[in-house]
C-alpha cells in the first residue's frame, strides 16, 4: 500500500508550519520590544539617582594551622613548667612584720578585755525618783573643786618679820607655840605669827585662838572685835613676849565690859599664860592703871619679872600683851603710824 502523501496534504502541512513559525516570530518580537522598554526605564532611573557604590566582596579569614611539633622535639622547659620565682627578701620581711603587728594587736585587745572589762554589772538597778533627787542634791551641795589659796589678812601693825605655823588640828598650836617662843629673834623687834589650818585651808582667827586655850570671856565681848587679828612676838634683850591686836567693831560699853572681866581674867586665861611661862599667882590680885605719853592701859603682874596681863583700847584697836614693855612698844608703833 502506497503511503506517499498527496499534494494537497503536503500543501496543508506547509501552511500549518508557516503559521507556527509566524506565531513564534511574533512572540520573539514582543519579547524584544518589552526588553527595549525595560531598558529605557532603567536608563531613566539611572539618570535620576546616583549610581550605587559597588559592594566589596567579603573576604573570609582562613584559619592558620600551625604545624604541631612532636613531643620528643620540644625543649625541656616547655614540657615540665618551671617553678614560680621566690619573693624578694624585703617583701618577706614586710609580710612577717604585718603578721607580727596583727598578733600583738590581738594579744593587747584580749588582755584589755580580760583585766579591764572583767567586772561588768550583772543587773542595772534603776533607783526610785526620790533617791535620784537626793543624790542630785548631794552632788550640788558638795561640788568637787580645786583647793583654794589661803587668804592671809593684812597685818594691823608694822612688823619686822613673819613666822608661819602649819597645823592640821587646833591642839597642835599648844605644842608649836612654846617652841616658837624659845627661838632667838632680833632684839627690839616684832615678829608676826601666822597659824595656817591646812585641814580647813584658812588662817586661825581670834575666836579660834581663844578656843584653843579655853579662854572664857564675858558674853558678847568677842562680838565687839573683828575675827582677823595680828598675833605677834615682841623680842626684848632677854625674853620673848606674846601679844595681839584686833580691830574694835563696837565701842559702846566695851570698856565697862573689859573692866568687869578683870575679876576673872587671870583664871580665864590661865591655860594661855601657863604655856607662856607663868610660875605663880599675881602678887597683887587686882588690875592697876598705867599711862604712857597720855595713853593709859590696865595691867596685872605675875612672876617672873616683866610678865603679866596688859590691855588697852587705842583709837579703833584693842591691844593685849603679856608684859608692860611690849605694851609700851606697841603704843609707839600705833603712834608712829598716825
Order of alpha helices (4+ residues) and beta strands (2+ residues): alpha-alpha-alpha-alpha-beta-alpha-beta-beta-alpha-beta-beta-alpha-alpha-beta-beta-beta-beta-alpha
